[in-house]
Amino acid sequence: MATRSPFRAPSLLGSCQCQFTSSYRHADTSTPRVSIRWSSSNSRWKQRQGRDMFAREAKVQGLKSRAAFKLLEMDAKYRLFKPGQTVVDLGYAPGSWSQPPRGVATFQGDFLSPRVRALVREFLSRTGRADKEAGGTMSYIDRERRASEESEEEEGGFSATVDVVLSDMSAPWVQTSGFTSNTLTNPYHRLMNTSGVAFRDHAGSMDLCAAALQFASDTLRPGGHFVCKFYQGGEDKKLETRLRGLFARVFREKPESSRSESKEAYFIALKRRAGVAVDSGDAV
Ligand SMILES: C[S@@+](CC[C@H](N)C(=O)[O-])C[C@H]1O[C@@H](n2cnc3c(N)ncnc32)[C@H](O)[C@@H]1O
């Protein structure tokens, strides 16, 4: 049997400045409606983790979760990050995409809410201005290049300062049973797992992708990149078409470290076009 070797993770996003991340505070769960014996699925889950090379390797490398390897794989293939960038990581918790947490500001809030998105944009424009005034650590050439990009941005009516927007958001699994099981009540596991109902996961992911894309359209500078998790289904083609309107190149990616039985995949959208924005009325 062929084995898959996880990437080493010397510094995840190490060269980038992760200035902002967002995470969603989960609503309290309701009381159980059905009673199921969870002991067998508990041990199945533990066995799967034990067999899972990426989960084991994440532990060895001190990463918060196996999800880290997905981003490392995508960066190795598409070269997403460069030193000194502003990277926004939406739905960051538990945080393996933002390790190490240097320079990270975290926000809690439901990103589907326009008010939360507006607060994030405001935060970014304030920190962007502060960076500009301070001059930053950019070389002369980088400063000149950025200045010319900014004048293009202003011509296009954007105040865009972000280099990369990442969205690994997925609607968390709402627990309705299994409250006596430590494995199932653990918030970490609910955060990292979906409902398992393909249509529901797909529909939820299309809403989150639409919110993330609108945010990318509002904040990404021309030339910037967008990575977005989605659950495959009937509507993802429409999302891809919207992405193609905003970015020069768009790829579908199923990283090796993403479980093969999961419908999870990623859109990698490279080089945001100047002077183009997504139309919020045209949501997926
Ligand atoms: C699979 S986890 C992300 C894992 C993360 N990339 C990591 O490496 O640790 C999915 C995340 O999406 C977040 N999320 C789900 N719905 C959200 C929403 N409406 N607004 C903001 N975040 C949301 C969850 O809270 C969770 O943090």
The ligand as an ORCA input file, in Angstrom:
! r2SCAN-3c Opt
* xyz 0 1
  C     -12.470     23.420      9.862
  S     -12.487     24.732     10.999
  C     -11.121     25.710     10.465
  C      -9.790     25.078     10.839
  C      -8.630     26.052     10.730
  N      -8.332     26.404      9.369
  C      -7.397     25.467     11.364
  O      -6.441     25.221     10.668
  O      -7.384     25.282     12.577
  C     -13.876     25.674     10.439
  C     -14.010     27.011     11.111
  O     -15.064     27.751     10.493
  C     -15.684     28.528     11.523
  N     -17.013     28.993     11.099
  C     -18.099     28.262     10.797
  N     -19.147     29.061     10.512
  C     -18.700     30.342     10.631
  C     -19.298     31.628     10.468
  N     -20.570     31.756     10.124
  N     -18.550     32.730     10.684
  C     -17.238     32.624     11.030
  N     -16.599     31.430     11.192
  C     -17.333     30.303     10.997
  C     -15.736     27.545     12.687
  O     -15.952     28.223     13.901
  C     -14.344     26.929     12.597
  O     -13.442     27.738     13.309
*
